[in-house]
Amino acid sequence: PRPRPSAFTGAMSNSELPTQDWTLADLPIGVSACVVALDTHRDPSLAGHGIRPGATVEVEDDAPFGGPRIVSLGSARLAIARVVARRIHVRREPADAADELR
C-alpha cells in the first residue's frame, strides 16, 4: 500500500509557538516579552540602554522598509536594528501568550 500523505505540510518554527523563546526580531507588535539571553557578548551598548536578561520589552512599531524595530523598555523607547534584534532572545509574557490563544 502507498503511504498516506501527511495532513500537515508546513514546518513550524519555535517562534510560532506561544510557549517558546523568540527573538526580538520575530516578536509581534504589541506583545510584551522578557529578555532571556543576548548573543552580543562583547557589545555593552545594549546593557547600557537596559536591554539585559530579566528586562521586559514590548515592540511598539517597525520602521518602514526593513528599518529598526521601535521597542519600549519601561518609559524609554529605543530603535533597535533588526540584525541586532535577531540576537536578543525573549520569552513572551504569560498573559500575552494566553490572550493570543483565545
N, C-alpha and C positions, 0 to 999 in steps of 0.2 A: 504493500500500500504506500501511496505517496504521503510524505509528511504534510501535516496541515500547516498553513501559513499562520504566523502569529498575528493576533489582533492588534498588538502594539507594534508600531513600525518606527516610532521615533525614539531617540535617546533622550534621557532626562539628565540634565546636569545637576550637580549639587545645588546650584543657585536657584533652581526651580522648586526645591523642597523647603517648606517654611521652617523646618526644624534644623536645617543645616547652616553651616557658615557660608557667607557670601563675601565678595569683595565690595568695597565701596563703589567701584565702577558699575557693579551689577545691581546694587540696591535700588529699588523703585523710588520714585519721587514721593515724598510724604511719609516714608516709613522710617521709624527710629530703630537704631541698632547700637549695640555695644561693641567697641573695638576690642578684638581678642588678640591680634598679632599684627606686627608690621614687618614687611620684608625689606625695610630700608634701615639696616643696622647702622650704617655709617652716616646717616642723614639726620642730624639733630634738629633740623628746622621744623619737622612735624611735631616733635615733643615740645618745642618752643611755642607752638601755637596751641598746645593742649591735646593734640592727637596722640594718645598713648593708650595702652591696654587699660580697659576699665572705663574709658570715656564714652559718653553717649552722644551719638551724632545723628543727624537727620538730613537727608538730601532734600533741599528746597526746590532746586531747579537745575536745568542743564543749559549751559551757554550754547548758542546755535553753532552749527557747522562743526560738531565734534569738539567744541571748546570745553573748558573746565566744568566740573560739577560744582554747584553752589551748595555748600554744606553749612548747617547751623551746628554750633557747639556751645551750649549754654546761650549767652546773649551775643556771642560772636558769630559772624558769617564769614566763611572762608571760600575762596575759589581754589579748587584742587584739580590739577591737571589729570586727565584720565589715565595717563601712564603711571602716575603716582597713585591714583585711586585704586588701580589694579593690585597694588602691593599692600593695601590696607585691608586686612581681613576683619570682618564684622559678624556678629551673631544678632539676628533680629530679636527685638524686644518681644517677650511672650504675648503681651496684649495685642500688638500689631499682627503677629502670626495668627492668633486666634480670630481676630476680626476678619482677616482675609479668607479664612476657611468657611465663614458663614455665608 
